[in-house]
Amino acid sequence: MSEEKIIILLICFNEQFKKKVKDYYDKFNFTVVDAPDITGALQEYIKERPYIICIDPFFTVQNVQGIDVLLQLKRNNATLVKPVIFIGLSQFLNNSTEKILQDTCDYYICEKTFHEFDNIMNAIIEKSNLKGKITITETIKFAKELSSNPFRTLVSEMKYKGSQEYIKALEICNQEITNTDADTAKDERRSRMAKVIKGFWQLYTEISKQFVKSKSEKINIETIAFLRFRSILNTDWLSCQVIDSIIDNIKNSIEKAAARYL
């Protein structure tokens, strides 16, 4: 039995912004359909029955208004057994264009809020029946762009209280516990894990704030890699009640980080 394709129909005639959206979807196992013109896009809509439509409606091609296309597709949603999810796209937003996307789309993003794409996709996956069908993996192209020491690159310019303590916590985490008393050793593991988890969230918060506040479009690839890594962690990963489960969950990550990046 062939694997079910999960189609995303991309309708965008801003080539620069369209490439950014397509590159983002590289890490998912969606099938992205990108028609060269509006006629082809509508034909693909009828043929493929997409799960998600990403559309920048602010265009006029072949004497067709993009907003009219969006409104017609939305009206057609009422006739579908599985309504399409609409993600509105616009490289730039003003009050009127944002109002249009708010009124017509389930979600929307622009260049300035592109970092919210992960949150949008996580919300879609959580609310739908896609949870067991979607995989998220970084592409080879993305991995090749990382520096040889991405963790060190990531924190090299981060100046916040607690950064050095976190690096130290990673180093100590994998050191052997010499105490032979089982309860004492367990308490020591718990203490180490608590410091690692606390440091992780602090680092994530500081990097996120830096990412959001940055006015430059050239965010370093290590920041994006880190935020992508965070975006695919489910809540169970950091909410385990048993310390042994926590250790099993993050042992490999910590060992790799300590061995490769520190």
C-alpha positions in Angstrom: 0.0 0.0 0.0 1.5 3.3 -1.1 2.0 6.0 1.5 -0.7 8.7 1.5 0.6 12.0 0.1 -0.1 15.1 2.2 -0.4 17.9 -0.4 0.4 21.6 0.2 -0.6 23.8 -2.7 1.6 26.9 -2.9 0.1 29.9 -4.8 2.6 32.8 -4.7 3.9 34.9 -7.5 6.5 36.7 -5.5 9.5 34.4 -6.4 11.7 35.5 -3.6 9.1 34.9 -0.9 7.9 31.7 -2.6 11.4 30.2 -2.4 11.6 31.0 1.3 8.3 29.2 1.9 9.4 26.2 -0.2 12.7 26.0 1.6 10.9 26.0 4.9 8.8 23.0 3.9 11.9 21.0 2.9 12.1 19.6 6.4 8.6 18.1 6.4 7.4 15.1 4.4 4.7 17.1 2.7 4.4 17.1 -1.1 4.5 20.8 -2.1 2.8 21.6 -5.4 3.8 24.8 -7.0 2.0 25.7 -10.2 3.6 28.2 -12.6 0.3 30.2 -13.2 -3.1 30.6 -11.7 -4.8 28.3 -14.2 -2.4 25.5 -13.3 -2.9 26.3 -9.6 -6.6 25.8 -9.8 -6.2 22.6 -11.8 -3.9 21.3 -9.1 -6.5 22.3 -6.5 -9.1 20.1 -8.2 -6.7 17.3 -9.0 -4.7 17.0 -5.8 -7.2 18.0 -3.1 -4.6 19.7 -0.9 -4.6 19.6 2.8 -3.1 23.1 3.1 -3.1 26.0 0.7 -0.5 28.6 1.2 -1.6 31.6 -0.8 -0.3 35.2 -1.3 -3.6 36.7 -2.6 -2.2 40.1 -3.5 -1.6 39.6 -7.2 -3.2 40.1 -10.5 -2.3 37.6 -13.2 -4.1 36.6 -16.4 -6.7 39.2 -15.5 -7.5 37.4 -12.3 -7.4 39.0 -8.9 -5.8 36.9 -6.2 -8.2 37.9 -3.6 -11.1 36.7 -5.7 -9.4 33.3 -6.1 -8.9 33.1 -2.3 -12.6 34.0 -1.6 -13.8 31.4 -4.1 -11.6 28.7 -2.6 -12.9 29.6 0.8 -16.5 29.4 -0.4 -15.8 26.0 -1.9 -14.5 24.8 1.5 -18.1 24.5 2.8 -18.7 21.7 0.2 -15.7 19.6 1.2 -15.7 16.6 3.6 -12.2 17.7 4.7 -12.0 21.5 4.5 -8.7 22.9 3.4 -6.5 24.8 5.8 -5.5 28.3 4.5 -2.2 30.0 5.4 -2.1 33.5 4.1 1.2 34.8 2.8 2.4 38.4 2.2 6.0 39.6 2.1 4.9 42.9 3.7 1.7 43.8 5.7 -0.2 47.0 6.3 -3.5 47.4 8.1 -5.7 46.6 5.1 -3.7 43.6 3.8 -3.5 42.2 7.3 -7.3 42.6 7.8 -7.9 40.7 4.6 -5.7 37.8 5.7 -7.3 37.8 9.2 -10.8 37.5 7.7 -10.1 34.9 5.1 -7.3 32.6 6.3 -6.8 30.3 9.3 -3.3 31.5 9.8 -1.0 34.1 8.1 2.6 35.2 8.0 4.8 37.8 6.4 8.5 38.3 6.1 8.7 40.0 9.6 6.8 37.2 11.3 8.2 34.2 9.3 9.8 32.8 12.5 6.2 32.0 13.6 5.9 29.4 10.9 7.0 26.6 13.2 4.3 27.5 15.7 1.7 27.5 13.0 2.6 24.1 11.6 2.8 22.6 15.1 -0.7 24.0 15.8 -2.0 22.5 12.6 -0.4 19.1 13.3 -1.7 19.0 16.9 -5.2 19.9 15.9 -5.5 17.5 12.9 -5.1 13.8 12.3 -1.6 14.3 10.9 0.4 13.8 14.1 1.5 10.2 13.2 1.9 11.0 9.6 4.3 13.9 9.6 8.0 13.6 10.0 10.4 16.6 10.5 14.0 16.2 9.4 16.6 18.8 8.6 17.7 18.7 4.9 21.3 17.8 3.9 21.6 21.3 2.4 20.6 22.9 5.8 23.1 20.7 7.7 26.0 21.5 5.3 25.5 25.2 6.0 26.1 24.8 9.7 29.5 25.6 11.1 31.8 22.9 12.3 31.0 23.8 15.9 27.4 25.1 15.7 26.8 25.1 19.5 29.9 27.2 20.1 29.0 29.5 17.2 25.5 29.9 18.6 26.6 31.0 22.1 29.7 32.9 21.2 27.9 36.2 20.8 25.2 35.4 23.5 25.8 37.6 26.5 23.3 36.7 29.2 23.6 35.8 32.9 23.8 32.0 33.1 25.3 31.1 29.7 28.7 29.9 31.1 26.9 28.0 33.9 24.9 26.2 31.2 28.0 25.1 29.3 29.5 23.9 32.5 26.3 22.0 33.3 26.6 20.2 30.0 30.2 19.3 30.7 29.4 18.0 34.2 26.3 16.1 33.1 28.2 13.2 31.5 30.9 12.9 34.1 30.9 9.7 36.0 29.1 9.7 39.4 31.6 8.1 41.8 29.3 7.7 44.8 28.2 4.1 45.1 25.1 4.8 47.1 22.1 4.3 44.8 19.9 7.0 46.3 22.7 9.6 46.4 23.7 8.8 42.8 20.0 9.2 41.8 19.8 12.6 43.5 23.0 13.7 41.7 21.6 12.7 38.3 18.4 14.5 39.1 20.3 17.7 40.1 22.4 17.5 36.9 19.3 17.1 34.7 17.5 19.9 36.5 20.4 22.3 35.7 20.6 21.1 32.1 16.8 21.6 31.5 16.7 25.0 33.3 19.7 26.1 31.2 18.1 24.9 28.0 15.0 26.9 28.6 17.0 30.0 29.5 19.2 29.6 26.4 16.1 29.1 24.2 14.4 32.2 25.7 17.5 34.4 25.1 18.0 33.2 21.6 14.3 33.7 20.7 14.4 37.2 22.0 17.5 37.9 20.0 15.9 36.4 16.9 12.7 38.4 17.2 14.4 41.7 18.0 17.0 41.4 15.1 16.4 43.9 12.3 18.8 42.1 10.0 17.4 39.5 7.6 20.7 37.6 7.9 20.0 35.5 11.0 22.9 33.0 11.5 22.0 29.5 10.5 22.9 28.2 14.0 20.1 30.3 15.5 17.6 28.9 13.0 18.9 25.3 13.6 18.4 25.7 17.4 14.9 27.1 17.1 14.0 24.3 14.7 15.3 21.8 17.2 13.2 23.3 19.9 10.1 23.4 17.7 10.1 19.6 17.2 10.3 18.8 20.9 7.0 17.7 22.3 5.8 18.6 25.7 6.4 15.0 27.0 10.1 15.4 26.4 10.5 17.8 29.3 7.6 16.8 31.5 8.6 13.3 32.5 8.0 12.5 36.2 10.6 9.7 36.5 14.2 10.8 36.5 15.3 7.6 34.6 12.9 8.5 31.8 14.4 12.0 31.6 17.8 10.5 31.4 16.8 8.1 28.7 15.2 10.9 26.7 18.1 13.3 26.6 21.2 11.2 27.3 22.1 10.9 23.6 21.6 14.6 22.9 23.8 15.6 25.9 26.5 13.1 25.0 26.7 14.4 21.4 26.7 18.0 22.5 29.5 17.5 25.0 31.6 15.4 22.6 31.2 17.5 19.5 30.6 21.1 20.5 32.4 21.7 23.7 
